[in-house]
Amino acid sequence: MRRRIETRTSDGASNAIDPKEMVELDALPEVCIAHILSFTTPRDAARSSAVSRTFRSASDSDAVWHKFLPPDLDLIISTSLPPPPLGPSLTRKKDVFLRLWSAPLLIDDGHKSFALEKWSGKKCYMIGARGLSIVWGDTPCYWRWSSLHVSRFPEVAELLDVCWLEVHAKMEMRLLSANTYYAAYFIFKLVHGNYGFRNQAVEVSIFSSSGGERRNIFLDPDGRLRRQYQLARGRYPRTCEASAARDVRAREKQIPRDRGDGWKEVDLGEFFVNDPPTGEVQIKLMEVKGRNWKSGLVIQGIELRPTRMTSRERSRQRIGRRR
């Protein structure tokens, strides 16, 4: 018995395929099936390979995976560091996609990295520390540029001693995927002997042509805040005190989590890329109000990743909050 197969279009709409209709689709020429799959997502194309041999062949075709690659890919690759990132062994478009998903490219003289999001194929960027504007970053007694830390970039910024912490980042919206919600993440670590960050809020702002937001984050050097929020979250069953549980989850977004690669990330906020994209997104981190000296922060960069939430789902969420 065939199961119903649910797919999602590029705008997030859900389509359920009836088993009877699937039989008819399977009878179509492979080129037609490939054309249909090219309007879905990389995830759906990969899942469809389990339907039949015809679907498997169609889902691997260049006609499908070419649609999942950004149209300006050649221009992006032209700014990457040598050696050429996509060698002669990558002859299939699917292999190119998998390479860009699994191993980010260093571009713009090694100041940025570029990758594709696994499920949607949308663009992901990380602005490396050298691509950020760090106040006092070129003053050796305050900051040190180091290649000793395992990082995707040649250098990272290590804070030696400052009382004024201020970091800026910006990205042209035209470089990102249009009609997409993005989240920004601060990628960092705290080395042994760090000080000045315990229970200290860091002010964050994100502004773009679609709006802006401000929030506070905590770098949480000893993990105390994360443990507190995890314990608090367990106190609220899903069926009761929903508002209190939402408040705890919102506060959890203010503190870092491990990335699994030796670094931590903390959510800086979200922004929307219109179609067509215009202007730029500007991000700022600042901690100056405490006036306490700080040390031991290592910055790898700020990453911009598409969120899994579609514009339709975001509108529903906002309506729910108003109620």
C-alpha positions in Angstrom: 0.0 0.0 0.0 1.4 3.4 -1.0 1.5 6.1 1.5 0.6 9.7 0.9 3.7 11.8 0.2 3.8 15.4 1.4 6.0 17.9 -0.4 6.6 21.6 0.0 7.0 24.2 -2.7 9.6 26.9 -2.6 7.2 29.3 -0.8 6.5 26.7 1.9 3.1 25.6 0.7 2.3 21.9 1.5 1.1 19.5 -1.2 0.0 16.0 -0.4 0.2 13.5 -3.3 -2.4 10.8 -3.4 -1.2 7.2 -4.1 -3.5 7.0 -7.1 -2.0 10.2 -8.5 1.5 8.9 -7.8 0.9 5.9 -10.1 0.0 8.4 -12.9 3.1 10.5 -12.2 5.3 7.4 -12.3 4.0 6.7 -15.8 5.2 10.1 -17.1 8.4 10.5 -19.0 11.5 11.0 -16.8 12.1 14.5 -18.2 8.6 15.5 -17.1 9.1 14.1 -13.6 12.4 16.0 -13.4 10.7 19.2 -14.4 8.0 18.7 -11.7 10.6 18.0 -9.0 12.6 21.1 -9.9 9.7 23.2 -8.5 10.0 21.5 -5.1 13.0 21.6 -2.7 16.2 19.6 -2.3 14.7 17.7 0.5 11.7 16.7 -1.5 13.8 15.7 -4.5 15.9 13.5 -2.4 12.9 11.9 -0.7 11.2 11.2 -4.0 14.0 8.9 -5.1 12.4 6.2 -2.9 9.3 6.2 -5.0 10.5 4.2 -8.0 13.5 3.8 -10.4 12.1 6.5 -12.7 11.8 8.9 -9.8 15.3 8.0 -8.6 16.8 8.8 -12.0 14.8 12.0 -12.4 15.6 13.2 -8.9 19.4 12.9 -9.6 19.3 14.8 -12.9 21.0 18.1 -13.6 17.6 19.5 -14.7 16.4 19.2 -11.0 19.6 20.3 -9.1 20.4 23.1 -11.5 17.2 24.8 -10.2 18.4 24.4 -6.6 21.7 26.3 -7.2 21.7 30.1 -7.0 21.8 31.8 -10.5 24.8 33.9 -9.5 26.9 30.9 -8.3 29.6 31.4 -10.9 30.1 35.0 -9.7 30.3 33.8 -6.1 32.8 31.1 -7.0 35.0 33.6 -8.9 35.7 35.4 -5.5 36.7 32.2 -3.7 40.3 31.5 -2.6 42.4 29.1 -4.6 42.6 26.2 -5.3 39.4 26.1 -7.4 36.6 24.8 -5.0 34.6 22.9 -7.6 37.1 20.5 -9.3 36.6 18.4 -12.4 35.3 15.5 -10.3 32.1 17.5 -9.6 30.4 17.0 -12.9 26.9 16.6 -11.6 24.8 19.5 -10.3 23.7 17.4 -7.4 27.4 16.9 -6.4 28.0 20.6 -6.6 25.0 21.2 -4.3 26.2 18.6 -1.8 29.7 20.2 -1.8 28.3 23.6 -1.1 26.1 22.3 1.7 28.8 20.3 3.5 31.9 22.5 3.0 31.5 26.3 3.0 33.6 28.2 0.5 35.9 31.0 1.6 35.2 34.1 -0.5 36.1 37.8 -0.6 39.8 37.3 0.2 38.9 34.9 3.0 36.7 37.5 4.8 33.4 35.6 4.2 32.3 32.0 3.8 29.4 30.9 1.5 27.3 27.7 1.7 23.8 26.5 0.8 21.2 25.5 3.4 20.6 21.8 3.2 16.7 21.6 3.1 15.9 24.7 1.0 19.1 25.4 -1.0 19.0 29.1 0.1 22.2 31.0 0.6 24.1 31.1 3.9 27.0 33.5 4.7 29.4 33.9 7.6 31.2 37.2 7.9 34.5 36.4 9.4 36.2 38.5 12.1 38.3 40.2 9.5 35.2 41.3 7.7 33.7 42.8 10.8 34.3 46.3 12.2 35.7 45.9 15.7 36.3 49.0 17.7 40.0 49.0 18.8 40.4 45.8 16.8 43.7 46.9 15.2 45.2 48.0 18.6 47.5 45.2 19.7 47.1 45.9 23.4 43.4 45.4 23.2 42.8 42.7 20.5 45.0 40.0 19.0 44.6 38.4 15.5 45.2 34.7 15.9 45.5 31.6 13.7 45.8 29.2 16.6 42.1 28.4 16.9 40.4 25.8 14.7 38.3 28.0 12.4 37.0 28.1 8.8 38.9 31.4 8.5 42.6 32.0 8.4 42.4 34.3 11.5 40.1 35.0 14.4 39.9 38.0 16.7 40.9 37.4 20.4 40.0 40.0 23.0 42.9 40.8 25.3 41.5 43.6 27.5 38.8 46.3 26.8 36.0 48.0 28.7 34.4 49.1 25.4 33.1 46.2 23.4 31.6 47.2 20.0 31.3 45.1 16.9 29.6 46.0 13.6 28.6 43.9 10.6 26.8 44.6 7.3 25.7 42.7 4.3 24.1 43.8 1.0 20.6 42.3 0.8 21.1 41.5 -3.0 23.6 38.8 -2.0 21.0 36.9 0.1 18.0 34.7 -1.1 15.0 36.8 -1.8 11.6 36.5 -0.1 13.3 34.8 2.9 13.5 35.2 6.6 17.1 35.2 7.9 18.5 34.8 11.4 21.9 36.2 12.5 24.2 34.4 14.9 27.3 35.5 16.7 29.9 32.7 16.5 32.4 32.8 19.3 34.2 31.0 22.2 35.5 32.1 25.6 38.9 30.9 26.5 40.1 29.8 30.0 40.6 32.8 32.3 38.0 35.0 30.6 36.4 37.7 32.7 33.9 40.5 32.4 31.0 38.6 30.8 29.2 36.9 33.7 25.6 38.1 34.0 26.5 41.0 31.7 24.0 41.8 29.0 25.3 42.7 25.5 23.1 45.0 23.5 22.3 43.8 19.9 20.5 45.6 17.1 19.6 44.5 13.6 18.2 46.9 11.0 17.3 46.4 7.3 14.9 47.8 4.7 12.2 45.5 6.2 12.5 46.8 9.7 14.6 46.3 12.8 14.8 45.0 16.3 16.9 45.4 19.5 17.5 42.8 22.2 20.0 41.8 24.9 22.0 38.6 24.8 24.3 37.0 27.3 27.5 35.2 26.5 27.1 33.0 29.6 30.7 32.0 30.2 30.1 29.3 32.8 26.8 28.0 31.3 24.8 29.0 34.5 22.0 30.8 32.7 21.4 27.9 30.2 21.1 25.5 33.1 18.7 27.8 34.9 16.5 28.1 31.8 16.5 24.4 31.1 15.4 23.7 34.6 12.7 26.4 34.4 11.4 25.0 31.1 10.8 21.6 32.6 8.5 23.1 35.2 5.9 24.1 32.7 3.9 21.2 31.1 2.8 21.9 27.5 -0.9 21.9 28.5 -0.7 24.6 31.2 1.0 27.9 31.9 1.8 28.3 28.2 2.7 32.0 28.5 5.3 31.3 31.2 6.8 28.5 29.1 7.0 30.9 26.1 8.7 33.4 28.2 11.4 30.8 29.2 11.9 29.8 25.6 12.3 33.4 24.6 14.9 33.9 27.2 16.7 30.8 26.1 17.3 32.4 22.8 19.3 35.1 24.6 22.0 32.6 25.6 24.6 30.6 23.6 24.4 27.0 22.5 27.2 24.7 21.4 27.6 24.3 17.6 29.4 20.9 17.9 32.5 22.3 16.2 34.2 23.8 19.3 32.4 27.1 18.9 29.2 28.6 20.4 26.5 30.6 18.7 23.9 33.0 20.1 20.8 34.3 18.2 21.1 38.0 17.4 17.7 38.4 15.8 15.9 38.1 12.4 15.2 40.1 9.3 13.4 39.6 6.0 14.8 39.9 2.5 12.3 41.3 0.1 11.9 40.4 -3.5 13.7 42.1 -5.1 16.3 42.6 -2.4 17.3 46.2 -1.7 19.6 48.0 0.7 21.7 46.2 3.4 21.3 44.6 6.8 23.3 46.2 9.6 24.1 44.4 12.8 25.7 45.8 16.0 26.8 44.3 19.3 27.8 46.6 22.1 28.6 46.4 25.8 29.8 49.7 27.3 27.3 50.4 30.1 28.9 48.0 32.6 32.2 49.8 32.2 33.9 46.6 33.4 37.1 45.3 31.7 36.6 42.2 29.6 38.9 39.5 28.2 39.0 36.0 26.7 36.4 36.4 24.0 37.4 34.9 20.6 35.3 36.0 17.6 35.0 33.8 14.5 32.3 35.8 12.9 28.6 36.5 12.4 26.6 34.0 10.4 23.4 34.7 8.4 21.2 31.6 7.8 17.7 31.3 6.4 15.1 30.3 9.0 12.8 27.3 8.4 9.7 29.4 8.9 8.0 30.6 5.8 6.4 34.0 5.4 3.0 32.4 5.5 3.8 30.6 8.8 5.3 33.9 10.2 2.0 35.7 9.5 0.0 33.0 11.3 2.4 33.2 14.2 1.9 37.0 14.5 -1.9 36.7 14.3 -1.7 34.1 17.1 0.3 36.4 19.3 -2.2 39.2 18.9 -5.0 37.0 20.0 
